[in-house]
Amino acid sequence: MMTIDNLLEALLTRFPAEDAEEWDHIGLSVGDPSDRVRGVLVSLDVTPESIDAAQRAGANVLLTHHPVYLKAPSAFVPRSDQNHPLSSETLYKAIKAGVTVISLHTNLDRSIEARKLLASMLEVSTSGSLEHPDDAEAKGYGMVSGAVELSLSDLAVRAARAFNTDPRVWGRPSSPVRRLSMLGGSLGDFGDHALACGVDAVICGEAGYHVCQDLAARGLGIILLGHDASEQPFTKVLADATHEIAGEDMNVTIFDPPRQWWTVLEGVR
């Protein structure tokens, strides 16, 4: 019998807590560690909808990439007014439903598994991360590719199809891309890392306007997929890890809800 504590310990052995940022909230958010794992729903986010999906799937564990909060809300209450954040309602619902919540965030971001998945989706080889661009064995944020021959436009189309989204692109469409990088989620200050790695383009979830303006002026193409679209594939990393830990007979389901935002050209979702 696998308990929640067994599962958590094995996951944190594979994606160590020390790899996470100090500000991050990872691991167990709510639940009884001694409970037996009866099923696992893997989701990008902890939301009321993912709690409902876990119940429908017969899962008593919700395993996510994004934590339910970075700073705990002042109260865990049902939805009643706009004075409490979404995390208040979500945690209240999880407790009431008996659903355990476990999250692996920046420790998963730094994993070699996440890096390899991004490279495979973009159909490129990878030499390392944005922190260690020429060390394939070192953990680190993002992915740096081997040599490629693409235009920025071709790369944007490839990324759009691979991640099923409508990206916003900075840079001339015809700009050559001989080496590329990708980072799930927010680019933050990794644009400078990308330039230092000698890449011609970076793919990420989101980045600020002035950040993109500066990087594009310095010759870096930027492809913005949307934060959620860039990291939804990480649910596969979590699902695969859970199957390897708990066995193929364990009920493990990936929750892939409709995207929360839309563009006018794509139409209302």
Secondary structure, DSSP 8 states (H G I E B T S, - for coil): --BHHHHHHHHHHHS-GGGS-TT---EEEES-TTSB---EEEESS--HHHHHHHHHTT-SEEEESS-S-SS--S----S-SSSS-HHHHHHHHHHHHT-EEEE--HHHHT-HHHHHHHHHHTT--EEE-SSSTT-TTS--SSEEE----EEHHHHHHHHHHHHTS--EEES-TT-EESSEEEEEEE-TTHHHHHHHTT-SEEEEEE--HHHHHHHHHTT-EEEE--HHHHHTTHHHHHHHHHHHHH-TTS-EEEE----S---TTT---
